[in-house]
């Protein structure tokens, strides 16, 4: 590579120095953009966190409401079921009394048809 004369070399160095002199301003601009990005990201993360906390609170309230609703429905079903069981028990008792009376009447009829035993 042939050596350049002094003038082009100085001009080349001047261009490089100009570029290097502009570098701190460009770095400051990039630094400012990074700081702004961090601020925006922090704000957005805070907003997302707030939204999630609000959603969690809403869902907890919804879960609690659902639990209360289910408890009320279960209590109502339990009450109805107990009433039906009691009614069924009463019906079964009535039927057992009828059958018992029927057995007693049949035994009485059988006894009437038998000859009486003599006492010794």
Helices and strands as residue ranges (DSSP letters): H 6-113
